[in-house]
Amino acid sequence: MQAAIRHDGTGLRVDPLTGMLDGAAFTASPNCDDRPSGCVPELIVVHGISLPPGEFGGPWIERLFTNSLEPDAHPYFAMIGELRVSAHALIRRDGGVVQFVPFGRRAWHAGASSWKGRERCNDFSIGIELEGADDVSYEDAQYATLARLVAELLEAYPSLRPDAIVGHSDIAPGRKTDPGMAFEWPRLRALVRLNLAGSAGGSGGP
Ligand SMILES: [Zn+2]
């Protein structure tokens, strides 16, 4: 039901039982597994990705996350075609969302990483990719959708806390730079607060 997808995030709902994001497209990635016993989502990791780097709008991110990237399509793809990676969700430049891994499962997005002394952040995190590049402004629609998604996740999983939202570069410094200098953290935090305040006031409204 592609036509039903709202690109400002207002139609998104997280089902904590299934880990599914209602209102988003779903493309299953094989690059995931169960979280280790006792691990629950405690951290949200924001990423930036574009394939080829700096180009937006192609099918290549989905191809990468489903192990179907064509190595001949671009020189860069030959370098990364063997990667087995995923994220829970991707937010496109227009604010549309594709989910690849149910939130209760472990997506393979962080790699070697550490947060507050805990390694292997994939075990206890939710990874959200923004289609973008470190030095290119992210789109208004992406902030709107990301803030709505983060607010939904915070409500669905009480183990997540509003201050436990970081960039990939924060948990893999020196190795990763995304989502980059272009990402406006104060803007995201303000929008998340607005979303949480709005939902606390009950449903309804125009
Ligand atoms: Zn990343």
Boltz pocket constraint, residues with backbone or C-beta under 6 A from the ligand:
constraints:
  - pocket:
      binder: B
      contacts: [[A, 46], [A, 47], [A, 48], [A, 109], [A, 168], [A, 176], [A, 178]]
      max_distance: 6.0
